[in-house]
Amino acid sequence: MISQGLVSKIESRNAYVPCAHPERRHDCLFFICSNCGAAIELEDQRLEGLISEDAALIRFRATRCVVEVEGTCARCIATGAA
């Protein structure tokens, strides 16, 4: 299902989540709450461009890119759970 773009893998959690935009290929950018475990996927073409440029500089061909940012989500912050 990963190769078909239907799910993405959150590497640090060894978990699979439905792809937010299965109709097009994109790099995965996850914001993961270390308190409640919520994961929010975003697309950021600026970040994708920077990663592609860096890969080109070192003649590296990336086949898959997953960026994970761990912290505290807005809901946990608002409820004081963090």
N, C-alpha and C positions, 0 to 999 in steps of 0.2 A: 504494500500500500504506500510505502514511502516513495518508491520509484514512480508510482502513478500520481504522486502529489496529493494523495488523499489524507495522509497523516504526517505529522512531524514528530521527531523524537526529542524529548528534553533529556539530554545526555546525563546531566547531574542527578536526575531522578530515575533514570532508566524507565521513563514513562512515555507513552504515545498519546498525542492529542490530535483531534481533527484539525486539518489545515484550514486556516482562516480564509485563504483565497486559493482553492484548488484549481481554479480555471487558468492560473498562470504560475510559472515558475518564479520563485523568489527565495532569497536567503531568509533564514528564520532568526528573528530577534525576539527573545523572551525576557520578560521581566517577571521574576519569580519571588513571591513573598516567602521569606524564611519562617514567618510566624504561622500563617494559615495554609500555605502551600499553593495559593492561587497562582496561576500562570497566565500572563497576558501576552499575546503575540502581536507584534507590530511589524509593519514594513517600513523601511527607511532607505530610500533609494540613494541618499547621500552616503550612508554607511556602506551599502552594497558597492557603490562606485569607488570608495576609498579602498575597500578590500580588494576589488578587482585591479585597481591601479597598483597596489602593493604587490599583489600576486604577479602582475605583468613585469614589475621591476626585477623580480628574482626568477622570472621565467617559470612560474609555478602555475599549474593548471588545477584549480580547485574543482572538485566534483560535488561538494556539498559544504554548506557553511551554516553553522548554528552558533549564535552568540547568546549567552545567558548572563543576565544581570540579576544578582540576588540582593534583596533588600526587604523593605516593608511596604505593603500596599496601602492605598489611601484608606480603605475600610478599617484596617488594623490600626492605622495611625489615629483615625477619627474616634475609634472606640477605646483608645488607650491600651490596646492589647500588645502594643510593641514596647 
